Amino acid sequence: MNILLHDYLVIKPLVEEVTKSGIILASQVQDKQMKGEVVLVGKDVDDEDIKVGTIVLFDKMNSTNAPKELGEENKLCQYEDLLAILS
């Protein structure tokens, strides 16, 4: 199956967040922002810093669940909706 992503990214959410004091927060406790690893990059994303494996910060409210073919846990997010590139 060939899926055109255009300016979208497929992001695998990093479920566990650890606070500075070492407490692990469940995904339900986290606020609107989530960290994730980029799994696929659409052909219309022109940023050279975004590639597979990049860790990004994105808004849960501006992302949607990816189709099952792209991974059930993965999220679709438009490039312009990214909050930060972390690595």
N, CA, C and O atoms as a Tinker XYZ file with bonds, in Angstrom:
   348  protein
     1  N      0.843000   -1.173000    0.000000    73     2
     2  CA     0.000000    0.000000    0.000000    64     1     3
     3  C      0.894000    1.243000    0.000000    63     2     4     5
     4  O      1.866000    1.317000    0.751000    81     3
     5  N      0.558000    2.206000   -0.841000    73     3     6
     6  CA     1.316000    3.441000   -0.955000    64     5     7
     7  C      0.485000    4.579000   -0.369000    63     6     8     9
     8  O     -0.590000    4.894000   -0.880000    81     7
     9  N      0.981000    5.194000    0.700000    73     7    10
    10  CA     0.251000    6.268000    1.375000    64     9    11
    11  C      1.028000    7.565000    1.203000    63    10    12    13
    12  O      2.206000    7.644000    1.553000    81    11
    13  N      0.357000    8.587000    0.659000    73    11    14
    14  CA     0.985000    9.898000    0.507000    64    13    15
    15  C      0.775000   10.697000    1.781000    63    14    16    17
    16  O     -0.357000   10.866000    2.233000    81    15
    17  N      1.853000   11.183000    2.355000    73    15    18
    18  CA     1.770000   11.912000    3.616000    64    17    19
    19  C      1.836000   13.425000    3.429000    63    18    20    21
    20  O      1.463000   14.172000    4.334000    81    19
    21  N      2.305000   13.889000    2.265000    73    19    22
    22  CA     2.475000   15.317000    1.972000    64    21    23
    23  C      3.276000   16.000000    3.085000    63    22    24    25
    24  O      4.461000   15.706000    3.245000    81    23
    25  N      2.657000   16.907000    3.861000    73    23    26
    26  CA     3.412000   17.619000    4.906000    64    25    27
    27  C      3.140000   17.053000    6.300000    63    26    28    29
    28  O      3.263000   17.761000    7.300000    81    27
    29  N      2.772000   15.779000    6.358000    73    27    30
    30  CA     2.493000   15.122000    7.641000    64    29    31
    31  C      3.672000   14.261000    8.075000    63    30    32    33
    32  O      4.491000   13.828000    7.264000    81    31
    33  N      3.729000   14.030000    9.379000    73    31    34
    34  CA     4.706000   13.129000    9.976000    64    33    35
    35  C      3.956000   12.022000   10.687000    63    34    36    37
    36  O      2.879000   12.253000   11.237000    81    35
    37  N      4.509000   10.830000   10.681000    73    35    38
    38  CA     3.987000    9.747000   11.507000    64    37    39
    39  C      4.906000    9.674000   12.712000    63    38    40    41
    40  O      6.117000    9.500000   12.579000    81    39
    41  N      4.311000    9.810000   13.898000    73    39    42
    42  CA     5.082000    9.899000   15.137000    64    41    43
    43  C      4.675000    8.782000   16.085000    63    42    44    45
    44  O      3.489000    8.561000   16.330000    81    43
    45  N      5.679000    8.074000   16.618000    73    43    46
    46  CA     5.441000    7.054000   17.639000    64    45    47
    47  C      5.583000    7.726000   18.994000    63    46    48    49
    48  O      6.688000    8.118000   19.369000    81    47
    49  N      4.481000    7.869000   19.744000    73    47    50
    50  CA     4.562000    8.532000   21.054000    64    49    51
    51  C      5.478000    7.779000   22.017000    63    50    52    53
    52  O      5.477000    6.550000   22.076000    81    51
    53  N      6.252000    8.550000   22.763000    73    51    54
    54  CA     7.050000    7.981000   23.850000    64    53    55
    55  C      6.169000    8.039000   25.082000    63    54    56    57
    56  O      5.945000    9.111000   25.644000    81    55
    57  N      5.672000    6.891000   25.500000    73    55    58
    58  CA     4.587000    6.808000   26.474000    64    57    59
    59  C      4.991000    7.281000   27.858000    63    58    60    61
    60  O      4.237000    8.013000   28.498000    81    59
    61  N      6.138000    6.891000   28.326000    73    59    62
    62  CA     6.507000    7.228000   29.694000    64    61    63
    63  C      7.303000    8.519000   29.750000    63    62    64    65
    64  O      8.243000    8.717000   28.979000    81    63
    65  N      6.932000    9.368000   30.640000    73    63    66
    66  CA     7.666000   10.599000   30.920000    64    65    67
    67  C      8.201000   10.495000   32.343000    63    66    68    69
    68  O      7.494000   10.046000   33.245000    81    67
    69  N      9.418000   10.898000   32.538000    73    67    70
    70  CA    10.024000   10.867000   33.863000    64    69    71
    71  C     10.273000   12.310000   34.301000    63    70    72    73
    72  O     10.897000   13.087000   33.577000    81    71
    73  N      9.784000   12.661000   35.485000    73    71    74
    74  CA    10.006000   14.000000   36.013000    64    73    75
    75  C     11.449000   14.133000   36.487000    63    74    76    77
    76  O     12.179000   13.143000   36.540000    81    75
    77  N     11.858000   15.336000   36.828000    73    75    78
    78  CA    13.226000   15.565000   37.299000    64    77    79
    79  C     13.536000   14.784000   38.569000    63    78    80    81
    80  O     14.688000   14.435000   38.826000    81    79
    81  N     12.506000   14.512000   39.362000    73    79    82
    82  CA    12.718000   13.759000   40.592000    64    81    83
    83  C     12.642000   12.250000   40.375000    63    82    84    85
    84  O     12.792000   11.486000   41.328000    81    83
    85  N     12.410000   11.804000   39.124000    73    83    86
    86  CA    12.412000   10.380000   38.814000    64    85    87
    87  C     11.058000    9.703000   38.828000    63    86    88    89
    88  O     10.980000    8.481000   38.700000    81    87
    89  N      9.976000   10.478000   38.983000    73    87    90
    90  CA     8.630000    9.893000   38.986000    64    89    91
    91  C      8.182000    9.672000   37.546000    63    90    92    93
    92  O      8.280000   10.577000   36.717000    81    91
    93  N      7.687000    8.462000   37.243000    73    91    94
    94  CA     7.199000    8.148000   35.905000    64    93    95
    95  C      5.719000    8.507000   35.833000    63    94    96    97
    96  O      4.914000    8.046000   36.643000    81    95
    97  N      5.371000    9.344000   34.842000    73    95    98
    98  CA     3.984000    9.749000   34.647000    64    97    99
    99  C      3.339000    8.880000   33.574000    63    98   100   101
   100  O      3.923000    8.666000   32.512000    81    99
   101  N      2.148000    8.384000   33.843000    73    99   102
   102  CA     1.393000    7.638000   32.838000    64   101   103
   103  C      0.916000    8.611000   31.772000    63   102   104   105
   104  O      0.837000    9.813000   32.027000    81   103
   105  N      0.596000    8.112000   30.579000    73   103   106
   106  CA     0.197000    8.987000   29.482000    64   105   107
   107  C     -1.084000    9.752000   29.792000    63   106   108   109
   108  O     -1.286000   10.834000   29.240000    81   107
   109  N     -1.957000    9.233000   30.651000    73   107   110
   110  CA    -3.190000    9.927000   30.998000    64   109   111
   111  C     -2.919000   11.166000   31.842000    63   110   112   113
   112  O     -3.720000   12.101000   31.845000    81   111
   113  N     -1.811000   11.181000   32.549000    73   111   114
   114  CA    -1.500000   12.277000   33.453000    64   113   115
   115  C     -0.807000   13.427000   32.723000    63   114   116   117
   116  O     -0.851000   14.572000   33.173000    81   115
   117  N     -0.174000   13.118000   31.608000    73   115   118
   118  CA     0.565000   14.130000   30.880000    64   117   119
   119  C     -0.374000   15.193000   30.335000    63   118   120   121
   120  O     -1.535000   14.921000   30.030000    81   119
   121  N      0.149000   16.413000   30.219000    73   119   122
   122  CA    -0.659000   17.477000   29.652000    64   121   123
   123  C     -0.723000   17.340000   28.141000    63   122   124   125
   124  O     -0.433000   16.272000   27.601000    81   123
   125  N     -1.092000   18.392000   27.467000    73   123   126
   126  CA    -1.348000   18.351000   26.040000    64   125   127
   127  C     -0.121000   18.023000   25.205000    63   126   128   129
   128  O     -0.259000   17.533000   24.084000    81   127
   129  N      1.065000   18.277000   25.716000    73   127   130
   130  CA     2.273000   18.059000   24.935000    64   129   131
   131  C      2.783000   16.637000   25.108000    63   130   132   133
   132  O      2.739000   16.074000   26.202000    81   131
   133  N      3.271000   16.064000   24.007000    73   131   134
   134  CA     3.825000   14.718000   24.045000    64   133   135
   135  C      5.142000   14.683000   23.294000    63   134   136   137
   136  O      5.332000   15.395000   22.309000    81   135
   137  N      6.045000   13.844000   23.773000    73   135   138
   138  CA     7.266000   13.561000   23.035000    64   137   139
   139  C      6.998000   12.362000   22.151000    63   138   140   141
   140  O      6.207000   11.482000   22.493000    81   139
   141  N      7.665000   12.338000   21.012000    73   139   142
   142  CA     7.522000   11.200000   20.129000    64   141   143
   143  C      8.706000   11.086000   19.191000    63   142   144   145
   144  O      9.472000   12.031000   19.003000    81   143
   145  N      8.838000    9.902000   18.607000    73   143   146
   146  CA     9.902000    9.633000   17.646000    64   145   147
   147  C      9.296000    9.588000   16.251000    63   146   148   149
   148  O      8.298000    8.902000   16.028000    81   147
   149  N      9.893000   10.312000   15.314000    73   147   150
   150  CA     9.401000   10.346000   13.941000    64   149   151
   151  C      9.663000    8.997000   13.292000    63   150   152   153
   152  O     10.787000    8.495000   13.303000    81   151
   153  N      8.593000    8.407000   12.716000    73   151   154
   154  CA     8.681000    7.110000   12.061000    64   153   155
   155  C      8.696000    7.278000   10.542000    63   154   156   157
   156  O      9.449000    6.588000    9.854000    81   155
   157  N      7.880000    8.179000   10.016000    73   155   158
   158  CA     7.811000    8.473000    8.585000    64   157   159
   159  C      7.710000    9.976000    8.383000    63   158   160   161
   160  O      7.111000   10.682000    9.195000    81   159
   161  N      8.297000   10.461000    7.297000    73   159   162
   162  CA     8.265000   11.887000    6.978000    64   161   163
   163  C      7.636000   12.054000    5.596000    63   162   164   165
   164  O      8.036000   11.392000    4.639000    81   163
   165  N      6.648000   12.945000    5.503000    73   163   166
   166  CA     6.011000   13.224000    4.218000    64   165   167
   167  C      6.965000   13.912000    3.261000    63   166   168   169
   168  O      7.906000   14.582000    3.686000    81   167
   169  N      6.718000   13.746000    1.953000    73   167   170
   170  CA     7.634000   14.282000    0.941000    64   169   171
   171  C      7.641000   15.807000    0.883000    63   170   172   173
   172  O      8.589000   16.388000    0.354000    81   171
   173  N      6.615000   16.472000    1.408000    73   171   174
   174  CA     6.540000   17.930000    1.364000    64   173   175
   175  C      7.134000   18.612000    2.596000    63   174   176   177
   176  O      7.053000   19.835000    2.718000    81   175
   177  N      7.724000   17.849000    3.505000    73   175   178
   178  CA     8.391000   18.426000    4.674000    64   177   179
   179  C      9.794000   18.825000    4.229000    63   178   180   181
   180  O     10.607000   17.970000    3.877000    81   179
   181  N     10.076000   20.138000    4.245000    73   179   182
   182  CA    11.338000   20.655000    3.708000    64   181   183
   183  C     12.425000   20.857000    4.758000    63   182   184   185
   184  O     13.512000   21.327000    4.423000    81   183
   185  N     12.166000   20.522000    5.997000    73   183   186
   186  CA    13.131000   20.745000    7.070000    64   185   187
   187  C     14.150000   19.600000    7.101000    63   186   188   189
   188  O     13.780000   18.437000    7.260000    81   187
   189  N     15.425000   19.937000    6.950000    73   187   190
   190  CA    16.475000   18.915000    6.955000    64   189   191
   191  C     16.696000   18.313000    8.343000    63   190   192   193
   192  O     17.278000   17.234000    8.458000    81   191
   193  N     16.240000   18.996000    9.400000    73   191   194
   194  CA    16.403000   18.491000   10.759000    64   193   195
   195  C     15.414000   17.378000   11.088000    63   194   196   197
   196  O     15.610000   16.640000   12.054000    81   195
   197  N     14.362000   17.253000   10.300000    73   195   198
   198  CA    13.348000   16.226000   10.547000    64   197   199
   199  C     13.664000   15.015000    9.682000    63   198   200   201
   200  O     13.630000   15.086000    8.453000    81   199
   201  N     13.967000   13.924000   10.329000    73   199   202
   202  CA    14.194000   12.655000    9.626000    64   201   203
   203  C     13.746000   11.534000   10.542000    63   202   204   205
   204  O     13.443000   11.769000   11.712000    81   203
   205  N     13.702000   10.333000   10.028000    73   203   206
   206  CA    13.286000    9.180000   10.826000    64   205   207
   207  C     14.215000    9.058000   12.019000    63   206   208   209
   208  O     15.437000    9.090000   11.874000    81   207
   209  N     13.626000    8.917000   13.204000    73   207   210
   210  CA    14.393000    8.788000   14.436000    64   209   211
   211  C     14.508000   10.075000   15.237000    63   210   212   213
   212  O     14.948000   10.048000   16.386000    81   211
   213  N     14.116000   11.213000   14.644000    73   211   214
   214  CA    14.166000   12.489000   15.347000    64   213   215
   215  C     13.130000   12.504000   16.466000    63   214   216   217
   216  O     12.001000   12.055000   16.269000    81   215
   217  N     13.500000   13.011000   17.628000    73   215   218
   218  CA    12.569000   13.146000   18.751000    64   217   219
   219  C     11.966000   14.550000   18.686000    63   218   220   221
   220  O     12.685000   15.547000   18.627000    81   219
   221  N     10.641000   14.606000   18.700000    73   219   222
   222  CA     9.930000   15.882000   18.581000    64   221   223
   223  C      8.933000   16.033000   19.721000    63   222   224   225
   224  O      8.555000   15.056000   20.367000    81   223
   225  N      8.518000   17.263000   19.954000    73   223   226
   226  CA     7.464000   17.582000   20.907000    64   225   227
   227  C      6.272000   18.045000   20.087000    63   226   228   229
   228  O      6.389000   18.962000   19.275000    81   227
   229  N      5.114000   17.406000   20.301000    73   227   230
   230  CA     3.925000   17.761000   19.532000    64   229   231
   231  C      2.729000   17.877000   20.455000    63   230   232   233
   232  O      2.754000   17.405000   21.591000    81   231
   233  N      1.688000   18.508000   19.954000    73   231   234
   234  CA     0.469000   18.753000   20.716000    64   233   235
   235  C     -0.512000   17.608000   20.463000    63   234   236   237
   236  O     -0.840000   17.313000   19.314000    81   235
   237  N     -0.977000   16.966000   21.527000    73   235   238
   238  CA    -1.946000   15.873000   21.390000    64   237   239
   239  C     -3.204000   16.317000   20.655000    63   238   240   241
   240  O     -3.773000   15.566000   19.863000    81   239
   241  N     -3.630000   17.549000   20.929000    73   239   242
   242  CA    -4.890000   18.035000   20.365000    64   241   243
   243  C     -4.797000   18.288000   18.862000    63   242   244   245
   244  O     -5.821000   18.286000   18.179000    81   243
   245  N     -3.598000   18.504000   18.335000    73   243   246
   246  CA    -3.424000   18.757000   16.905000    64   245   247
   247  C     -2.957000   17.528000   16.148000    63   246   248   249
   248  O     -2.560000   17.633000   14.988000    81   247
   249  N     -2.996000   16.379000   16.775000    73   247   250
   250  CA    -2.612000   15.142000   16.097000    64   249   251
   251  C     -3.818000   14.204000   16.062000    63   250   252   253
   252  O     -4.791000   14.375000   16.797000    81   251
   253  N     -3.719000   13.226000   15.200000    73   251   254
   254  CA    -4.795000   12.243000   15.073000    64   253   255
   255  C     -4.186000   10.850000   15.027000    63   254   256   257
   256  O     -2.994000   10.703000   14.757000    81   255
   257  N     -4.980000    9.844000   15.283000    73   255   258
   258  CA    -4.487000    8.477000   15.217000    64   257   259
   259  C     -4.161000    8.114000   13.777000    63   258   260   261
   260  O     -4.931000    8.413000   12.863000    81   259
   261  N     -3.022000    7.473000   13.581000    73   259   262
   262  CA    -2.603000    7.046000   12.243000    64   261   263
   263  C     -3.423000    5.820000   11.829000    63   262   264   265
   264  O     -3.901000    5.078000   12.687000    81   263
   265  N     -3.586000    5.605000   10.528000    73   263   266
   266  CA    -4.250000    4.380000   10.066000    64   265   267
   267  C     -3.501000    3.145000   10.566000    63   266   268   269
   268  O     -2.301000    3.209000   10.831000    81   267
   269  N     -4.202000    2.038000   10.692000    73   267   270
   270  CA    -3.601000    0.809000   11.226000    64   269   271
   271  C     -2.385000    0.368000   10.424000    63   270   272   273
   272  O     -1.465000   -0.236000   10.976000    81   271
   273  N     -2.371000    0.665000    9.125000    73   271   274
   274  CA    -1.233000    0.275000    8.280000    64   273   275
   275  C      0.063000    0.970000    8.709000    63   274   276   277
   276  O      1.158000    0.474000    8.446000    81   275
   277  N     -0.071000    2.118000    9.370000    73   275   278
   278  CA     1.097000    2.880000    9.807000    64   277   279
   279  C      1.435000    2.645000   11.272000    63   278   280   281
   280  O      2.351000    3.271000   11.805000    81   279
   281  N      0.716000    1.762000   11.917000    73   279   282
   282  CA     0.954000    1.454000   13.323000    64   281   283
   283  C     -0.171000    1.974000   14.191000    63   282   284   285
   284  O     -0.493000    3.161000   14.150000    81   283
   285  N     -0.770000    1.096000   14.973000    73   283   286
   286  CA    -1.953000    1.455000   15.754000    64   285   287
   287  C     -1.687000    2.518000   16.808000    63   286   288   289
   288  O     -2.574000    3.318000   17.106000    81   287
   289  N     -0.494000    2.545000   17.377000    73   287   290
   290  CA    -0.188000    3.505000   18.436000    64   289   291
   291  C      0.310000    4.834000   17.877000    63   290   292   293
   292  O      0.373000    5.824000   18.606000    81   291
   293  N      0.660000    4.868000   16.606000    73   291   294
   294  CA     1.271000    6.050000   16.016000    64   293   295
   295  C      0.261000    7.171000   15.795000    63   294   296   297
   296  O     -0.945000    6.942000   15.694000    81   295
   297  N      0.789000    8.386000   15.725000    73   295   298
   298  CA    -0.012000    9.588000   15.520000    64   297   299
   299  C      0.394000   10.260000   14.215000    63   298   300   301
   300  O      1.550000   10.181000   13.798000    81   299
   301  N     -0.571000   10.924000   13.573000    73   299   302
   302  CA    -0.312000   11.761000   12.410000    64   301   303
   303  C     -0.317000   13.208000   12.865000    63   302   304   305
   304  O     -1.236000   13.647000   13.556000    81   303
   305  N      0.700000   13.938000   12.480000    73   303   306
   306  CA     0.797000   15.335000   12.881000    64   305   307
   307  C      1.351000   16.140000   11.713000    63   306   308   309
   308  O      2.317000   15.721000   11.074000    81   307
   309  N      0.753000   17.286000   11.430000    73   307   310
   310  CA     1.282000   18.153000   10.394000    64   309   311
   311  C      2.572000   18.799000   10.868000    63   310   312   313
   312  O      2.728000   19.102000   12.051000    81   311
   313  N      3.487000   19.004000    9.947000    73   311   314
   314  CA     4.790000   19.585000   10.293000    64   313   315
   315  C      4.616000   20.928000   11.001000    63   314   316   317
   316  O      5.306000   21.196000   11.984000    81   315
   317  N      3.726000   21.758000   10.526000    73   315   318
   318  CA     3.548000   23.106000   11.125000    64   317   319
   319  C      2.994000   23.046000   12.540000    63   318   320   321
   320  O      3.056000   24.044000   13.257000    81   319
   321  N      2.457000   21.911000   12.963000    73   319   322
   322  CA     1.912000   21.774000   14.313000    64   321   323
   323  C      2.928000   21.258000   15.328000    63   322   324   325
   324  O      2.595000   21.113000   16.505000    81   323
   325  N      4.160000   20.977000   14.899000    73   323   326
   326  CA     5.200000   20.554000   15.842000    64   325   327
   327  C      5.526000   21.708000   16.777000    63   326   328   329
   328  O      5.552000   22.865000   16.358000    81   327
   329  N      5.773000   21.396000   18.029000    73   327   330
   330  CA     6.125000   22.415000   19.006000    64   329   331
   331  C      7.636000   22.602000   19.109000    63   330   332   333
   332  O      8.113000   23.720000   19.303000    81   331
   333  N      8.394000   21.501000   18.978000    73   331   334
   334  CA     9.861000   21.588000   19.089000    64   333   335
   335  C     10.504000   20.351000   18.498000    63   334   336   337
   336  O      9.907000   19.275000   18.452000    81   335
   337  N     11.740000   20.530000   18.046000    73   335   338
   338  CA    12.586000   19.409000   17.626000    64   337   339
   339  C     13.601000   19.223000   18.749000    63   338   340   341
   340  O     14.409000   20.112000   19.018000    81   339
   341  N     13.555000   18.056000   19.407000    73   339   342
   342  CA    14.376000   17.832000   20.597000    64   341   343
   343  C     15.723000   17.191000   20.297000    63   342   344   345
   344  O     16.706000   17.458000   20.989000    81   343
   345  N     15.776000   16.349000   19.268000    73   343   346
   346  CA    17.074000   15.749000   18.898000    64   345   347
   347  C     17.043000   15.244000   17.483000    63   346   348
   348  O     18.040000   14.709000   16.996000    81   347
